[in-house]
Amino acid sequence: MSDSVKEIKTKINIADFIRSYVTLAGAGKHFKGLCPFHAEKTPSFIVSPERQSWHCFGCDIGGDVFSFLMKYENIEFYEALKILAERAGIELRHTNPENYRQFGVLYDIIRDAVIYYKSELERNTSAINYLHSRGLKDETIEGFDLGVSGSGYDNLLRHLVALRYDINDAVRAGLIYRNERGLFQDRFRNRLMFSICNGFGKPVAFTARILPAFDNGEVGKYINSPETPLFIKSKFFYGLNKSKKIIRDAGKMFIVEGPMDMIMSWQDGVRNVVATMGTALTSDHMKIIERHADTCIMSFDNDPAGSAAGEKALDLAAAHDINAEVCTIRDYKDPADLVANKPGALHEFVAHTKPAIEFYFEKYLGKGHEKKNIRSVLAKIALMKSPLDRSRAMKELSRLTNIEEQVLIEEMGMLNIETSEQKPMEQKPHEHSPLTRKDSIAERIISLAYARRDPVVCEDIKSFLSSSSQELINIVFSGLMGDSPPPSPSSLEFHGILVKNEAVMDRIAHRAGLEASRESEEIDEEIQELKKQLRGEYYKEKRAALTEAIRSAEKRGDETALEEALRELIKIPLDTPRT
């Protein structure tokens, strides 16, 4: 464990920190509350200030203040480290300079870009006039840190260089790129700049709207920062950093289509609001909704594209068993248009929403009860994850169409619809299955061993490894086992190894490269800690398998198998973790 992590955990009381997310009640030396990671009515979530740890006995997960923050806010370790360091009053730039160079500098660059774009807006009268014409007030413009990018190809670039930032770091932050001639230039030009913040209000990226004077119809109206170490678009809602507490209190998340809709809704007093950023909702978005609200209210633009996006979002919510409602903004294009023309009216629309299935009844059955319309509704019902919701929807459809429920069920069976039960987990093409925790730890050890060019590091863990991890060791160190020198990550020999196991080797190479500047003693310390964790995971898996074997043997009355399983179970060290 690094000194920074130790110091942070010493300075932050885990109970006080988690209390800002979960209502906790005293239970002796511990605190107890409802788990934020699964639905429950009886508290099974325990926080121990003495051990600086938390554990849920309902979903059998736990950890320290870092793991809680990472899981709750869906962020990576370094982002959690930076957030907790700031809360503890620790300056990572000095305590952990290598991590700062890799990640912390990106936060600083984005922050300074926000300041720069804001200063540019102050001098851009036409952009300010446009924002006013859309109905935005000066205090709203200031409150959301709106800015503008100018016409120059390298305005921001020159500003960042003047602040002594490395151009390559500005590229990693997503603000600068190389053009086709190999020259560095600004990614955003002639655009209104909306900063995208993480859950703690730290800007990590931008979404940008073309200024009307430069909108020739040949460029995207909105463009976003590319994905960076700080920003993965599918894991962000615009404005959630401002509205998350209001959303939790209300139990409802109002989802609109763009940042202007979000800001105008906020200005109009509807503040349990977030926006998508020109992208379809994803399973990651659904997880965010589940953590913050019981119900999501969808409001998409009143055009064909908005209608299609809205239906996809409703269907995804149904497949994730999330209660979804529809807010239809009649006579206006979107919430921003409504607020600009009729301030104060949005509350009324949000207060009178329709459940998704009622919206579908009205949309499709309003055209008549022809077979194709009924089938359209059946297709929506089939996507529902909840059998209870499907049953209620089917009964109501039967009542509305005067068709027997059994007939409707038979009709749905003929449609060859991929129901929520049949639908496989979302997986990108050629994407590998997620690593188990044991394989993830093993991969980290192998990365560190490769950084040291020392295969001996892995010798004493082979008995704890899966066959895939053992094969990975053979692949990684294939050039180190004989007399030949170790292959460099840029060499042709290493490229040949990559071909055998490209995705995994790519991770190994990148991780090994990041370790080059670390002290040998620090790497040794981490390796020993990881080996301890690997051993624990191995025995945890073995204990679970033997426990199941014992149950099976008892059920079959197989005394021989039972005795053998019990003998193996007794051999497992007592100090290893349990499932």
C-alpha positions in Angstrom: 0.0 0.0 0.0 1.5 3.4 -1.0 2.2 6.1 1.6 -0.5 8.3 0.0 -3.2 5.7 0.4 -2.2 5.0 4.0 -2.2 8.6 4.9 -5.6 9.2 3.2 -7.2 6.2 5.1 -5.8 7.6 8.3 -7.2 11.0 7.8 -10.7 10.1 6.5 -13.2 8.5 8.8 -14.9 5.9 6.6 -18.2 6.1 8.5 -18.4 9.9 8.1 -17.6 9.5 4.4 -20.1 6.8 3.6 -22.7 8.7 5.6 -22.8 11.3 2.9 -24.1 8.5 0.6 -26.0 6.1 2.9 -28.2 6.8 6.0 -26.4 4.9 8.8 -27.5 4.0 12.3 -25.4 3.0 15.2 -25.1 -0.7 15.9 -22.6 -1.1 18.8 -19.1 -0.3 17.5 -20.4 -0.4 14.0 -22.9 1.4 11.8 -25.7 -0.2 9.7 -27.7 0.9 6.7 -29.4 -0.2 3.5 -27.0 -1.3 0.9 -26.6 1.2 -2.0 -25.6 -1.6 -4.4 -28.7 -3.7 -4.2 -32.3 -3.3 -3.3 -33.2 -4.4 0.2 -35.6 -3.6 3.0 -33.7 -4.9 5.9 -30.2 -3.3 6.5 -27.3 -5.6 5.8 -24.7 -3.0 5.0 -22.2 -2.6 7.8 -19.5 0.0 8.3 -16.7 -0.5 10.8 -14.8 2.7 11.8 -12.3 0.6 13.8 -11.3 -1.5 10.8 -11.9 1.4 8.3 -13.9 -1.0 6.2 -17.5 -1.8 5.0 -19.3 -5.0 4.0 -22.7 -5.9 2.7 -23.9 -9.3 3.9 -26.7 -9.2 1.3 -24.6 -9.0 -1.9 -21.4 -10.2 -0.2 -19.1 -7.4 -1.2 -17.0 -5.0 0.8 -13.7 -3.1 1.1 -12.3 0.2 2.2 -13.1 3.9 1.5 -11.5 3.6 -1.9 -13.4 0.6 -3.1 -16.7 2.2 -1.9 -16.1 5.4 -3.8 -15.0 3.6 -7.0 -18.0 1.3 -7.0 -20.6 4.0 -6.1 -19.3 6.7 -8.5 -18.2 4.2 -11.2 -14.7 5.6 -11.3 -11.2 4.2 -11.6 -8.6 4.1 -8.7 -6.6 7.2 -9.5 -9.8 9.3 -9.8 -10.8 8.0 -6.3 -7.3 8.7 -5.1 -7.4 12.3 -6.2 -10.8 12.9 -4.8 -10.0 11.4 -1.4 -6.6 13.1 -1.3 -8.3 16.5 -1.8 -10.8 15.7 1.0 -7.9 14.7 3.3 -5.9 17.8 2.3 -3.0 15.8 0.7 -1.2 17.1 -2.4 -0.6 14.2 -4.7 1.7 16.3 -6.9 4.4 16.0 -4.2 3.5 12.7 -2.5 3.0 10.7 -5.7 4.6 12.5 -8.6 4.5 9.6 -11.1 0.7 9.2 -10.7 0.3 12.9 -10.9 2.3 12.9 -14.2 0.1 10.1 -15.6 -3.3 11.4 -14.5 -3.4 14.4 -12.2 -1.9 16.7 -14.9 -5.0 15.9 -17.1 -7.3 17.3 -14.4 -5.2 20.4 -14.3 -5.2 20.9 -18.0 -9.0 20.5 -18.3 -9.4 22.9 -15.4 -7.2 25.5 -17.1 -9.1 25.0 -20.4 -12.4 25.7 -18.6 -10.9 29.0 -17.2 -9.5 29.9 -20.7 -12.8 29.2 -22.5 -14.7 31.3 -19.9 -12.4 34.2 -20.4 -12.9 33.9 -24.2 -16.7 34.1 -23.7 -16.4 37.3 -21.8 -14.8 38.9 -24.9 -17.2 37.3 -27.4 -20.3 39.6 -27.6 -22.0 37.6 -30.4 -21.7 34.3 -28.4 -23.1 36.0 -25.3 -26.0 37.5 -27.3 -26.8 34.0 -28.7 -26.9 32.5 -25.2 -29.3 35.4 -24.1 -31.4 34.8 -27.2 -31.8 31.2 -26.1 -33.1 32.4 -22.7 -30.1 31.8 -20.6 -29.5 34.3 -17.7 -26.1 35.6 -16.8 -26.1 33.8 -13.5 -26.8 30.5 -15.3 -24.0 31.1 -17.7 -21.6 31.7 -14.9 -23.0 28.8 -12.7 -22.4 26.3 -15.4 -19.0 27.6 -16.4 -20.0 28.1 -20.0 -17.3 29.3 -22.4 -16.5 29.6 -26.1 -13.6 28.5 -28.4 -12.3 30.9 -31.0 -11.6 30.6 -34.7 -7.8 30.1 -34.4 -6.3 26.7 -35.0 -4.0 26.8 -32.0 -5.4 29.4 -29.5 -5.8 26.9 -26.7 -2.6 25.1 -27.6 -0.5 28.2 -27.3 -2.2 29.1 -24.0 -1.5 25.7 -22.5 2.1 25.8 -23.7 2.5 29.2 -22.1 1.3 27.6 -18.8 4.2 25.1 -19.3 2.1 22.0 -20.1 3.5 19.3 -22.3 1.7 19.1 -25.6 1.5 15.3 -25.4 -0.5 15.7 -22.1 -2.8 18.1 -23.8 -3.4 15.4 -26.4 -4.1 12.8 -23.8 -6.6 15.2 -22.2 -8.5 15.2 -25.5 -8.1 19.0 -26.2 -5.4 18.9 -28.9 -4.9 16.5 -31.9 -2.6 16.1 -34.9 -4.1 17.1 -38.2 -3.4 15.3 -41.5 -0.2 17.3 -41.9 1.1 16.1 -38.6 0.6 19.5 -36.9 -0.9 20.0 -33.5 -4.1 22.0 -33.3 -7.1 22.7 -31.1 -9.9 20.1 -31.2 -12.7 22.7 -30.6 -13.1 25.8 -32.7 -16.0 28.3 -33.0 -18.1 26.4 -30.4 -19.9 27.0 -27.2 -18.1 25.0 -24.6 -19.9 23.0 -21.9 -17.6 21.4 -19.3 -18.5 17.8 -18.3 -17.8 17.1 -14.7 -17.3 13.9 -12.7 -19.5 13.2 -9.7 -17.5 15.5 -7.5 -17.7 18.5 -9.8 -14.2 18.2 -11.3 -14.2 19.0 -15.1 -12.9 16.0 -17.1 -14.1 16.7 -20.7 -16.2 19.0 -22.9 -19.3 18.8 -25.1 -19.4 21.7 -27.6 -22.1 23.2 -29.8 -21.2 24.9 -33.1 -21.9 28.7 -33.0 -24.8 29.6 -35.3 -22.6 31.9 -37.5 -20.4 28.9 -38.3 -23.1 26.3 -38.7 -23.0 25.4 -42.4 -24.7 22.1 -42.0 -21.6 20.2 -42.8 -20.2 19.8 -39.3 -21.8 18.2 -36.2 -24.0 20.5 -34.2 -22.5 18.9 -31.0 -19.2 17.2 -30.6 -17.7 15.6 -27.5 -14.2 15.2 -26.1 -12.7 11.8 -27.2 -12.5 9.1 -24.5 -9.5 9.7 -22.2 -8.2 8.3 -19.0 -10.7 10.6 -17.3 -13.7 10.4 -19.6 -15.7 7.5 -20.9 -18.8 8.9 -22.5 -21.1 5.9 -21.8 -20.5 6.5 -18.0 -21.5 10.1 -17.9 -24.6 12.2 -17.7 -24.2 15.9 -18.3 -25.1 17.9 -15.1 -25.3 14.9 -12.7 -22.6 16.5 -10.5 -25.1 19.3 -9.8 -28.3 17.4 -9.6 -27.5 14.0 -8.0 -28.5 15.0 -4.4 -31.8 16.5 -5.7 -32.4 13.4 -7.7 -31.9 11.1 -4.7 -34.2 13.2 -2.6 -36.9 13.3 -5.4 -36.5 9.6 -6.3 -36.8 10.6 -9.9 -34.3 11.4 -12.6 -35.5 13.7 -15.5 -33.4 12.8 -18.6 -33.2 15.3 -21.5 -31.4 15.1 -24.8 -28.7 17.8 -24.6 -26.8 20.1 -22.3 -28.9 23.2 -23.3 -32.1 21.3 -22.3 -30.5 20.4 -19.0 -29.3 23.9 -18.2 -32.6 25.5 -19.2 -34.6 23.0 -17.1 -32.3 23.7 -14.1 -32.8 27.5 -14.6 -36.6 27.0 -14.7 -36.5 25.2 -11.3 -36.7 21.6 -12.5 -33.4 20.5 -10.9 -33.6 16.7 -10.8 -32.4 16.8 -14.4 -29.5 15.3 -16.4 -28.7 15.2 -20.1 -27.3 12.7 -22.6 -24.6 14.0 -24.9 -25.6 13.0 -28.4 -25.3 9.3 -27.7 -27.8 6.5 -27.0 -28.2 5.4 -23.5 -26.2 2.4 -22.4 -26.2 -0.2 -19.7 -23.7 1.9 -17.8 -26.2 4.8 -17.9 -28.8 2.3 -16.5 -26.5 1.5 -13.6 -26.2 5.2 -12.8 -30.0 5.6 -12.9 -30.4 2.6 -10.5 -28.0 4.1 -8.0 -29.7 7.5 -7.9 -33.4 7.1 -8.5 -36.4 4.8 -8.4 -37.8 6.3 -11.6 -36.5 7.9 -14.8 -38.5 10.4 -16.8 -37.5 10.6 -20.4 -38.0 13.7 -22.5 -36.5 13.6 -26.0 -36.9 16.1 -28.9 -40.1 16.2 -30.8 -38.7 15.0 -34.1 -38.2 11.6 -35.7 -34.7 11.2 -34.4 -35.7 12.2 -30.9 -38.7 9.9 -30.9 -36.5 6.9 -32.0 -33.9 7.7 -29.3 -36.6 8.0 -26.7 -38.1 4.6 -27.6 -34.7 2.9 -27.4 -34.1 4.5 -24.0 -37.5 3.3 -22.7 -36.9 -0.2 -24.0 -33.4 -0.3 -22.4 -34.9 0.8 -19.1 -37.6 -1.9 -19.3 -34.9 -4.6 -19.9 -33.0 -3.4 -16.8 -36.2 -3.4 -14.7 -36.1 0.4 -14.2 -39.4 2.2 -13.9 -39.6 4.7 -16.8 -42.0 7.5 -17.6 -42.5 9.8 -20.6 -42.7 13.6 -20.5 -44.0 14.9 -23.8 -43.4 18.6 -24.4 -46.4 19.5 -26.5 -46.1 22.3 -29.1 -42.4 22.8 -28.4 -39.3 21.2 -29.8 -37.7 20.4 -26.5 -37.5 21.5 -22.8 -35.1 24.4 -23.7 -37.5 25.7 -26.3 -40.4 25.5 -23.8 -38.5 27.3 -21.0 -37.3 30.1 -23.4 -40.9 30.8 -24.6 -42.9 29.9 -21.5 -40.8 30.2 -18.3 -42.3 28.2 -15.4 -44.3 25.8 -17.5 -41.9 22.9 -17.4 -43.0 22.0 -13.8 -46.5 21.2 -15.1 -45.2 18.9 -17.9 -42.9 17.0 -15.5 -45.7 16.6 -13.0 -48.0 14.9 -15.6 -45.9 12.1 -17.1 -47.1 8.8 -18.4 -45.7 5.3 -17.6 -43.9 3.9 -20.6 -46.4 1.2 -21.3 -49.3 3.8 -21.3 -47.2 5.9 -23.7 -47.0 2.9 -26.0 -50.7 2.1 -25.7 -51.5 5.6 -26.7 -48.9 5.8 -29.5 -49.7 2.5 -31.2 -53.3 1.6 -30.3 -54.4 5.2 -31.0 -53.9 4.4 -34.6 -56.4 1.5 -34.4 -56.4 -2.1 -33.2 -54.9 -3.6 -36.4 -52.6 -6.6 -36.0 -49.4 -4.6 -36.7 -50.3 -2.0 -34.0 -51.0 -4.7 -31.4 -47.8 -6.5 -32.4 -45.9 -3.3 -31.8 -47.1 -3.1 -28.3 -46.5 -6.8 -27.7 -42.9 -6.3 -28.8 -42.5 -3.6 -26.1 -44.1 -5.9 -23.4 -41.7 -8.7 -24.4 -38.7 -6.5 -23.5 -39.8 -6.1 -19.9 -37.5 -7.8 -17.4 -40.2 -8.1 -14.7 -42.7 -10.9 -15.1 -45.1 -8.8 -12.9 -44.8 -5.8 -15.2 -45.4 -8.1 -18.2 -48.4 -9.7 -16.7 -50.0 -6.3 -15.8 -49.3 -4.9 -19.2 -50.7 -7.9 -20.9 -53.9 -7.7 -18.9 -54.3 -4.0 -19.8 -53.7 -4.7 -23.4 -56.4 -7.4 -23.3 -58.8 -5.0 -21.8 -58.1 -2.2 -24.3 -58.3 -4.5 -27.4 -61.0 -6.8 -26.1 -58.8 -9.8 -27.1 -58.3 -12.7 -24.7 -55.0 -12.6 -22.8 -54.0 -16.1 -23.8 -54.5 -15.2 -27.5 -52.2 -12.2 -27.0 -49.6 -14.4 -25.3 -49.7 -16.9 -28.2 -49.4 -14.0 -30.7 -46.3 -12.7 -28.9 -44.8 -16.1 -29.0 -45.1 -16.1 -32.8 -43.2 -12.8 -33.2 -39.7 -14.2 -32.7 -39.0 -11.4 -30.3 -35.7 -11.5 -28.3 -37.1 -11.1 -24.8 -35.2 -9.7 -21.9 -34.6 -13.3 -20.6 -33.3 -14.5 -24.0 -31.2 -11.4 -24.7 -27.5 -12.0 -24.1 -25.4 -9.6 -22.0 -24.2 -6.6 -24.1 -20.8 -7.4 -25.5 -18.7 -5.5 -28.0 -17.5 -7.4 -31.1 -14.4 -9.5 -30.3 -14.5 -8.4 -26.7 -13.1 -10.8 -24.2 -15.1 -11.9 -21.1 -14.3 -9.9 -18.0 -11.4 -11.3 -15.9 -12.1 -13.0 -12.6 -10.5 -11.2 -9.6 -7.9 -14.0 -9.4 -6.9 -13.6 -13.0 -6.8 -9.8 -12.7 -4.4 -10.0 -9.8 -2.3 -12.6 -11.7 -2.2 -10.3 -14.7 -1.0 -7.4 -12.5 1.8 -9.6 -11.0 2.9 -10.7 -14.5 2.9 -7.0 -15.6 5.3 -6.1 -12.7 7.4 -9.2 -13.4 7.7 -8.2 -17.1 8.6 -4.6 -16.1 11.5 -6.2 -14.1 12.3 -8.6 -16.9 12.2 -11.3 -14.2 10.2 -14.5 -14.8 11.4 -15.9 -11.4 8.9 -13.5 -9.8 6.1 -15.8 -11.0 7.6 -19.1 -10.0 6.0 -19.4 -6.5 2.5 -18.5 -7.7 2.0 -21.0 -10.5 0.2 -23.5 -8.4 -2.4 -20.8 -7.6 -3.0 -19.7 -11.2 -5.7 -20.7 -13.7 -4.5 -22.4 -16.9 -5.1 -19.2 -18.9 -2.8 -17.2 -16.5 -0.1 -19.9 -16.7 -0.3 -19.8 -20.5 0.0 -16.0 -20.3 3.3 -16.4 -18.3 4.6 -18.6 -21.1 3.7 -16.1 -23.7 5.0 -13.0 -21.9 8.3 -14.6 -21.0 8.8 -16.7 -24.1 11.9 -14.5 -25.0 13.3 -14.6 -21.5 13.4 -18.3 -20.8 16.5 -19.0 -22.9 19.7 -17.1 -23.6 18.1 -14.5 -25.8 17.7 -11.0 -24.5 14.3 -9.8 -23.3 12.2 -8.3 -26.1 11.5 -4.6 -25.9 7.8 -3.6 -26.1 8.6 -1.9 -29.4 10.5 -4.8 -31.0 9.4 -7.1 -33.8 9.8 -10.1 -31.5 7.4 -8.5 -29.0 5.0 -7.8 -31.9 5.1 -11.5 -32.8 4.0 -12.3 -29.2 1.3 -9.7 -29.4 -0.2 -11.5 -32.4 -0.7 -14.6 -30.2 -2.6 -12.8 -27.5 -3.1 -9.3 -28.7 -5.6 -7.8 -26.2 -3.9 -9.2 -23.0 -0.4 -8.5 -24.2 -1.4 -4.9 -25.1 -2.4 -4.4 -21.4 0.8 -6.0 -20.2 3.0 -3.8 -22.4 1.3 -0.6 -21.4 1.3 -1.5 -17.7 4.9 -2.5 -17.8 5.8 0.8 -19.4 4.2 2.7 -16.6 6.3 0.9 -14.0 9.7 1.9 -15.5 10.2 4.9 -13.3 9.1 3.3 -10.0 11.6 2.3 -7.3 12.4 -1.4 -7.2 11.6 -1.6 -3.5 8.1 -0.2 -4.1 7.5 -2.8 -6.9 8.7 -5.6 -4.6 6.2 -4.4 -1.9 3.3 -4.4 -4.3 4.2 -7.8 -5.7 4.2 -9.4 -2.2 0.8 -7.8 -1.4 -0.6 -9.0 -4.7 0.7 -12.6 -4.1 -1.0 -12.6 -0.7 -4.3 -11.5 -2.4 -3.9 -14.1 -5.2 -3.4 -16.9 -2.6 -6.5 -15.7 -0.8 -8.6 -15.7 -4.0 -7.3 -19.2 -4.9 -8.4 -20.7 -1.5 -11.7 -18.8 -1.6 -12.5 -20.4 -4.9 -11.3 -23.8 -3.6 -13.4 -23.5 -0.4 -16.5 -22.6 -2.4 -16.0 -25.6 -4.8 -15.4 -28.0 -1.8 -18.5 -26.7 0.0 -20.6 -27.4 -3.0 -19.0 -30.9 -3.4 -19.9 -31.6 0.3 -23.5 -30.5 -0.3 -23.7 -32.7 -3.4 -22.2 -35.7 -1.6 -24.5 -35.4 1.3 -27.5 -35.2 -1.0 -26.4 -38.3 -2.9 -25.4 -40.2 0.3 -21.8 -40.7 -1.1 -19.8 -41.2 2.1 -16.5 -41.6 0.2 -16.8 -38.4 -1.7 -18.0 -36.6 1.4 -14.9 -37.7 3.4 -12.5 -36.8 0.6 -14.1 -33.3 0.3 -13.9 -32.7 4.0 -10.3 -33.8 4.2 -9.4 -31.2 1.4 -11.5 -28.5 3.1 -9.6 -29.0 6.4 -6.3 -28.4 4.5 -7.3 -24.9 3.5 -5.5 -22.3 5.8 -7.7 -20.6 8.3 -6.4 -17.2 7.6 -7.7 -17.1 4.0 -10.9 -15.1 3.0 -14.3 -16.8 2.8 -16.9 -16.4 0.1 
